[in-house]
Amino acid sequence: MSEQQNIAAYQAKLAQYIKLGSVSAQYQQIQATAQFLQGIFTQLGGQVQVFSDHKFPLVFADFPAATPAANATTLLFYNHYDVQPADPIDLWQTDPWTLTKRDGKFFGRGIADCKGDLFVRLTALKNYLDAHAGQPPVHIKFLVEGAEEIASQGLQDYFEQYSDLFKSDLIIWESGSKNERGQLRITGGNKGISCFELSADSASRDLHSSNAAIIDGALWHLIDGISSLHQHGKISVNGFYDGIAAPTQRAKNLAHKMYFAPEQLSRLYELKYPFLQGSDEDKIKEAYLFAPSFNMEGISGGYEGTSVKTVLPAHGVAKFDMRLVPGQDPAEVAHKVAVQLHDNHFADLKVNYTMGVKAYRSDMDAPLIQQLIATAQTVYGGADSVEVLPTSAGTGPSYNFNHYLHAPIAAIGIGNPTSGAHAPNENVTEADYLMGIKVISQFFTNLSQR
């Protein structure tokens, strides 16, 4: 088929993919989606394995090259087939499980994160295979997991068992986006995260609030304990900053070039407080990409209904996430919090560690990443059309990929600042979708000429 016919055919397959509402948090259509992808990769000529050692199957497709020279380079595409729930449904302008084209955009749950990216890559590979007698430019692999939206459950075990199969020289990450200036953003790595709860129990049941004159309630005690861990924007946990891998000067220089407008962010969200780093934009950028953080997601306990109920709460709980940087271990960080609370005379507060992943930061000067950057600059129109960052401020399983496969990571994709991943009316533009195909296609061509 022609390239245009392939684009149309794979858009139709993408519509089927979107229709499979593969919400991992609700274990919705997970098995069916894995089977669908098995069929897609098989039709394309891949050697396909579906690993079902855990609740969420891992789909692996292998496309070896014909010659030893071509096989000397291995490219791994990582994606995930699970998506976030579509709620609130009433805010969608179209059915979230129907791929809809409107006003130059594609709408549907997962189109930006990251079902659309997978089909961009598959379309590019199909075009290349058709033009080169079915032979890929280098050894190409696809790894598609089904639990990324719920902390990649089972993924580490899959790596421990099958990492030899997944070995590669470059990992192209699941998705990516343009920035607010319209530049294509190529990113390496993610921050890590440690998630835990702190809880306090001050009595067997709630008391009448007149007892607050003589009895410390759970919520005040919990708040006092929390305050002892965080002072003036600094995390006051002994050993928290130990072992952190400082960013290189090269990484800092890339961060300083990042498009990030603090004043615009402040206006957009009507921020009431100044930035923790003051007004120095370079310091703000460095903290955004390279600094760990301590966030209280929510706190609850006692009476939370309308009007008044004069009780002294016997129980309180607060949820936290700490974004981590290379050199920090999520479980160790939660343990350090527990030790610090003990030292601060809050040993009764319970620390419940729920989940976490380590951080990874790519070397954006790795030769294959440099070739990907150069390819994107050629397709998009020059050096100024592409922004390069050594990490994102968000979290993903990039540490496990690098730890087990020892390959650099680069994220590139078809999103934009208004794609609304995880939100109602998730979308990508048709132009970005087509440009995504063009970039990967050109990258395949460039790799074949190495």
HELIX and SHEET records of a PDB file:
HELIX    1   1 GLU A    3  LYS A   19  1                                  17    
HELIX    2   2 SER A   24  GLN A   26  5                                   3    
HELIX    3   3 ILE A   30  GLN A   43  1                                  14    
HELIX    4   4 PRO A   68  ASN A   71  1                                   4    
HELIX    5   5 ILE A   89  LEU A   91  5                                   3    
HELIX    6   6 LYS A  115  ALA A  131  1                                  17    
HELIX    7   7 GLU A  148  ILE A  150  5                                   3    
HELIX    8   8 LEU A  155  PHE A  166  1                                  12    
HELIX    9   9 SER A  209  ALA A  213  5                                   5    
HELIX   10  10 ALA A  218  SER A  227  1                                  10    
HELIX   11  11 GLN A  249  LYS A  257  1                                   9    
HELIX   12  12 PRO A  262  TYR A  269  1                                   8    
HELIX   13  13 GLU A  281  PHE A  290  1                                  10    
HELIX   14  14 PRO A  330  ASP A  343  1                                  14    
HELIX   15  15 PRO A  367  TYR A  380  1                                  14    
HELIX   16  16 ALA A  383  SER A  385  5                                   3    
HELIX   17  17 SER A  398  LEU A  405  1                                   8    
HELIX   18  18 GLU A  430  SER A  448  1                                  19    
SHEET    1   A 6 GLN A  47  PHE A  51  0                                        
SHEET    2   A 6 LEU A  58  PHE A  63 -1                                        
SHEET    3   A 6 HIS A 139  GLU A 145 -1                                        
SHEET    4   A 6 THR A  74  HIS A  80  1                                        
SHEET    5   A 6 LEU A 170  ILE A 172  1                                        
SHEET    6   A 6 ILE A 409  ALA A 410  1                                        
SHEET    1   B 3 THR A 100  ARG A 102  0                                        
SHEET    2   B 3 LYS A 105  PHE A 107 -1                                        
SHEET    3   B 3 ASN A 427  THR A 429 -1                                        
SHEET    1   C 3 SER A 177  LYS A 178  0                                        
SHEET    2   C 3 LEU A 184  THR A 187 -1                                        
SHEET    3   C 3 VAL A 386  LEU A 389  1                                        
SHEET    1   D 2 GLY A 189  ASN A 190  0                                        
SHEET    2   D 2 TYR A 360  ARG A 361 -1                                        
SHEET    1   E 4 ASN A 295  GLY A 301  0                                        
SHEET    2   E 4 HIS A 315  LEU A 324 -1                                        
SHEET    3   E 4 GLY A 192  ASP A 201 -1                                        
SHEET    4   E 4 LYS A 350  VAL A 357 -1                                        
SHEET    1   F 2 LEU A 207  HIS A 208  0                                        
SHEET    2   F 2 VAL A 311  LEU A 312 -1                                        
SHEET    1   G 2 HIS A 230  GLN A 231  0                                        
SHEET    2   G 2 LYS A 234  ILE A 235 -1                                        
END                                                                             
